[in-house]
Amino acid sequence: MNAESGSEPVSPCPERKELQPAKGVNSSSESLLNTHILINMMEVTISAVVRHKAEGRKDIDELLNSFRDMVNYAIKKGLEKGYSLKKLHAECYQTFKSKYDFHTHIYPQAYRVAQSIIKSWKSRKGKEPVMRKKIVRVPKTIFEVDVERSVLALTIRPKERIEIPLELSDHHKELLSEGEVKEILLGERFVYIPIRVHVDLSEPRGFVAVDVNEDNITYVTSDGKAAKIYLGIKRIRESYYEKRKKIQKEVKGKKRDRLLRKYAKREKNRIKDILHKATRFIADTLKGYGFILENLKGLRKSANKKVKKYNKKSKRVQEVSVRTKKMKRRLNSLPFHRIQSYIEYKALLNGSLVDYKSPHNTSKICARCRGLVNSLRACPYCGLDRDVSACLNLLDVGRCGAPERLSVEVMKAGCRGVETINAYEVNLLELRRQSESSVVG
C-alpha cells in the first residue's frame, strides 16, 4: 500500500470450518467463492504510513546514507558474482562489518533489498539498477514500537539505542495493540509499518457485488439493496490536468516545478480522501456480506493496447495505439485497483469474505433481458441501468439468490430505484458511531 494503504490476506490458520450458504441463498451460490470455501481465522496485513519527528537528525541521516551505499555495493557484487542470498552474504557481510559499526542484523537486510532490486530489474531490464531513495529495512530483532509513548526505539549499534518520536493516530494505536509487527521501513520523513491483524471471518448473511466504474461505485446485494456512490474523480482529474497544462505553458523555471508539485500533492490528497470515505462507507454499511469484485488484472495493458498497421508516409509497418491519447489518459488516471484494494482490506478487517470474479461481458449484456447494452448507459430494450446490470451479472441472478423483484424495479424506474450517494458528503465519524451503536445494540 501505494502512502496509500494496502492489504494482503495471508495463509489461514489451522482451525477451519466449512462455509454454509446464507438464508435465502441457493446452495449453488457457493461456486461464487470457488465452490468449496474454508473460512477461519485469517491474517490481514495493513501498511501503516506514520510520520516521524526525527527528520534531519544526524544519526538517522548517517544510517540512511550508509544503508543506501550498502545496497548499491551489494547490487554491484550481485551483478558480478550472482545474486543469491548465499553469494551476496559471502561477498558483502565481512566488508560491511569492517567498514561500518552498525548492528550486524542490519547488514543482511541490505543485500536482501539488493536482491529484490536485481530481480525487479531482470524482469524489465533497462538501465543498470541503483537504489536512490534513502530508506532502511529494519528487522524485528532490533526495534520496538512503544504505543503509549508514540516512540520507535531502535538499536542502531551494539549498546546504542535511539528513540524516534512518531505521530501515531488513534487508529494506528488500535491496530498496533491488536496486531503484530515483523519488520519496518524507516525513511527520511516516514516509517512504514506492516501490521498483521488476525481477523475472524464470519459466515456471510448474503452476497454483495461491487462494480467499480469511471466516476462511481455501484453495489447490489443478494437481498435487494442497491446504491450508486458518485466519486467525482473524473472532474477532479480533468480540472488539475487543465491547471498543469496552463502552468507548463505560462510559467518557467523553479516556480513552475514548485507549482506542479503543489497541485500534484493537492490532487492526490483530494482523491485519496474521497476513496477512503467511499470505501469505508461500503465496508461498514455492508458488514456481514460476502463481497464479489471484478478481477481487473490487465486493465492497464488493455487501455494501452497497440496493433501493427502500415504507415503510408514512412512506408513501413509500425505499432499504433488502439485508443486516442485523451482516452488513454482518462483510463490510466483512474484508480480502479486502489479502490478495490481499499474495499478488500476494510471488508476483511470487518470479517467479510472477498472474492474476485471475471468481468467478461458483465456490462455489455443486460442481466434482465440478456439484450446487448455495449457502451449505452442503460439497456435499450428494458431500461436496466448498465452499472446495476453489471452487479446483477456478478451476483449471477438465479444462482446467488438475487431477488427478481429488484430487477423488475430497476427495469421500470432506471436509476430512480437506486440510492445515490456523493462520496464527499460521507461523514466517517457519524458512520463509525452508527456502526458502534449497532454492535452494542
N, C-alpha and C positions, 0 to 999 in steps of 0.2 A: 503495500500500500503505500501508487502513486500517491511529499507531505500528505498525499491522500492516503487515508487509512485503508487497509485491505485485510483480507482474512482468507484462511485456507483450512478446510477440515482435515484433520489428521486421522491416522488409523484408529479404529474403535477399540475400546477396552474389552476384556474377556466376557463380561456379563452381557447376554443378548436375549432379546425376546422378539418373537415374530410379529410383524405389523399386521393388525386386523383392519379391514375396511371400516370406515366410519358409518354411522347410522344413515340410511338413505342413499348410500353409495354402493354401486354394484361391485361384486367381488372381482369382476374383470378389470376394475379400475386400478388394481394392483400393478397392472402392466405399465402404468404411467411411471411407476417408480421401480422399473426393472423386474417386474413380475414377482420377484421374491425379495422382499426388503427386510433387512435386520436392523433394528434401531436399538440404541443403548446409550450409555454414557459416551460422549464424543468430545474430542479436543478441538477447540476453535482458537486460531491464532489471530490476535488483534495487534496491529502495529501502531503503537502509541508514539506520536512525534511530540517531544517535550522540549521546550526551550530551556537552556541552562544560562546561568548568570556568571559564567567564567570566561566569556569571550575576551580574547586579548591577553589572558594570563600567560606569563612566561613559561610555566611548567607545562600547561596544556599545549601551547604552540610548539614547544620542543618535542613533545610526544607526537603530535600530529605530523610535523615535518619529518621526523625520524621514521615514523611508520610508513609514510609515503615513499621515502628513499629505500626502505627495506623491501617494500612491494616491488618497486621498479627494478631493484637489483635481482630479486627473485624471478621477475618476468624475463630479464635478460638471460639469466642462467637456465631458466626453463626452456627458452627457445634454442639455446645452445646444446644442453645436455639431456633434455627431456623434462616433462612437467608432471610426472607422477609425484605424489607426496613423499615417497621414499627418496627419490632422486633430489627433490628440492630440499629435503631435510639434510641430506648428505652434503649438498653444495652450500647451503645457507646458514645452518644453525650455528656452527662454530664461528663463522665470520661475524654474524650478528652479535654473538656472545662476547667476542673480543673487541668489537667496535663500540657497542652500546652497553649501558649499565642498567637497562630496564629489567623488569621482572621477566624471567625466562618463559613464562606462559604466553607472553605477547608475541614472541618470535614465530611460533608455529602458525599463528593467525595471519602473519604477513605472507607466508608462502601459500596458505590456503586461499587468501584473496587473490594472489598472483595466479594460482591455478585456475580459478573461476574466470579471471580476465582472459587468460590464454585460451580457455575452452570457448568462451564467447567470441573471441577474435577468430578462432579456427572455423567457426560456423558461418561467419560473414566475411572474413578476410579484410582487405583494406590496408590502411597504414599500420605500421608496427605498433602493437599495443603499449600503452603507457597509462599509469594512474596519475591523474591531475588533481582530483579532489583531495582535500585534507580530511581524512576520516579514519578512525581506528576501530577495528573489530576487537571487542573485549570479551574474554571468556568468563564464565560464571565463577570460576575459582578465585578471581582477584577483584571482584566488585560486590557491592551490596547497596540496595536501594532502601533508604530509611524513609518510609512513607509518612510517618508522623512529623518528622522534621523537614521533609521535602529535600532530601540531600542524597547525592550519589557519592558513596565512599569508594575510592579506587586506589588499589595498591599498585603504583607505577614502578616502584623499585623495592627490593627487599628491605623491610622495616621502614618503608616510607609510604604513608597512606595520606592521600589528599581528599578533600571534600569539595564537591561541586554542587552548589545550590541549584535546585530545579524549580520550575514553575508548574507544579502539579495541580491540575484541576480536581474537583471532587470526583468527577467521572474516572480520571486516571487513578486516583487513590482507591476507589472502589474496585476497579479492575485488578490493580496490583495486590490488594488484600485478598482477593478471591483466586487469582491466577498464579502462574509460575513463570519465572523469567530464566532462560538458559544463557543467553548472551545478548549483548547490546552493541550498538554502533554509536561512537562518540564523534561528533562533527564540530565544526568551528562555532556554530550557534545552537545546534540542536542535538538531542540524544534520541536515538531511535530504539524503542524498547518493544520487542515482540513479546506479547503476554499470552501464555497458553491458559485458556479457561475451559474447565470441564462443564459441559452442558448436558442436561438430561433431556433427550429428545422424546417428547410425548407423542402418543398416537394422535394423528390429526382427526379433527371432527369433520373435516371436509377438505376440498382442494381449492386453490385459487390460481388462475392463470394470469400472468402479468405480461403485457405486451409493451415493449419499450419502443417509442416512436420518435420522430424528429423533434417534436415540441410537446409531447405529452406522454404520460404513463397511464395505460388503461388496464384495469383488472376486472375480472368476473369470477365470482365464486361458484362452487357447485350447489350452493343453496339459494342462489338468486341475487346476491349483492353485486352491484356493478358501479364503477366510478371512473371518471377521467380526471387526471391531475395535470393541469397545464403548467409547464415549466417556464416558458418564456425565454429559453436558452437561445433559440434561433434569432430572436430580436436583439438580444444582448450581443451575440457574436457579430451580427451584421453592423450594429452600432459601433462596436470597438474596431471592426475592420475598417470602416469609413474614417474613424479617428486616426488610426495608424497610417492609412493612406494619405490623409491630409498632412500629418506630421512629417512623413517621409518626403513629401513633395515640397513643403514650405519651410521646414526647419532643418538646419545643418549643424554639424559638429557635436560637441558633448551634450548640448541641450537636447538635441534630438534623441540621443541614446537614453538620457535621463527620463524624458517624457515617455518613450516607448516602454521602458522598464516599469514606470509608474502605472501606465494604463494596462500593461500585461498583468501586473500583480492585482490590480483592481478587478479586472475581468475574471481572473482565476478565482479570486475570493468570492465574488458575487455568485459565480456558477457553483462553486463548492458549497456555499451556504444554501442555495436553492436545492441542490441534490440531497444534502443531508436532511433538510426539512421534509422533502417529498418522500424519501426512502424511510425515514423514521416514522412518518405518518402511516405508510403502507405496512411496515413491520409490526407496529403496535396495534393498529386498527385490525389487522388480520392475524393477530396472535392466535395460535391453535390450529391454523390451517396448514396444509402441506402446499408449498409453493412450487409452481411449474413455470420455468423460464425458458426462453428460446436459446438454443445453442448458436451463438453468433460468431463462432470461430471462423475466421477467413473473411469477415465483412470488409476489413480494410483492403485486403487483396482484391476483393470483388470491386470495390469502389475505384481502385487504381488499375483496373484491368486494361491490358493493351492487346491489340491484334496487329498482325502484319498486313500492310497494304502497299500497293505500288504507288510511288510518288512520281507524278508525271514530270515535275520540274527537275528533280535530281535523277530521274530515270533509274530508280532502284527501289527495292522492297525494304521498308522500314517499319518499326513499331509505332503505332498511333493509339492514343487513348480512346477508349470507347465513349467515355463521358466528357463533357465540357469541363473547362478549368473551374468555372463557377460551381458546378455540381460536385466536383471532386473536393473543392474547398469546404462546401457545406457538409458533405458526408464525413470527411476526415476530421472536422472540428467538433462533431457530436460525440459525447462521452458515453456511448452505449455500454461498453464493458465496465466502466466505472460505476454506472447506475446499477448494473446487475451485481457487481461485487459488493456495493453498499447494501443492497437488498439482501444478498446472501448472508453476509456476516451478521447483520442485525436480526434477520429471521432466525438464524442458528442460535444466537445468544438468547432469543426468546423461546427456544426449544422447538422451533418449527423445522420440519424437513424441507430440503430444497433439492429439486431435480431439474435437469435440462432436457429439452425435447427438440427434435429437428423442426425448424421453422418453415420447411418446404411447403409452399403453396398455402400457408395459413392465412395470409392476407389476400391472396388472389382469388380464392374460391369461397363463396358465401356459405357459411355454416348452416343457414336456414334452408335455402332452396338449391344449393350447390351450383348457383349461377356464377359466371365469370365476372369478377369485380375488377381485376387488373389494377390500374392506378386511380380509379374513381374513389371518392370519399365514402360512397355507400353503394350497396348492391343496386344495379339498375332495374332489377326485376322485383325485389321485395322490400327494398329500402333499408336493409340492415346495415348499421354503421360498420365501416371497414375494420376499425380497431376492435370493436366488440366481437365482430365475426372472427377475427384472429384469435381472440381469447377463447371463444367457444370451440374453435378448431383445436386449440391446445388442450382444452379440457376433454375434447373428443366426445361430443354430445352423444348421449345414449350409453356410453361405457363408463363415464365418470359421474353420472348422476346429475349432470347439469340440467336444471328443470326446463321443460318445454315451454312453460309459461313465460320465462324470461325472454326466450327467442321471439315469442309472439308479441310481447310488449314492445321490445326494441324494434321489431319489424314494423309495427304500426306507428310508433312515435319517433323513430330515428334516435337522435341524441337526447331528445327531451325525456326519455325514460331512464337516462343515466345521470347520476350525480356528478356535477362538475366542481372541481376544487382548484384554486390557484395556489401553487406551491409557496409563493412568497407571503401568503396570508396565514400559513400554518403556524400556530403558537405551540412551540415544543414544550414549554413549561406547563401550559394548560393540558396538553396531551399527556404529559408524564403524570400529572396529578390525577387525571381521569383513569389512566392505566393502573396507578397505585390504589385508587379508591375501589376500582373493580376487583382487584386482587384481594383487598381487605374484605369487601362485601362478599 
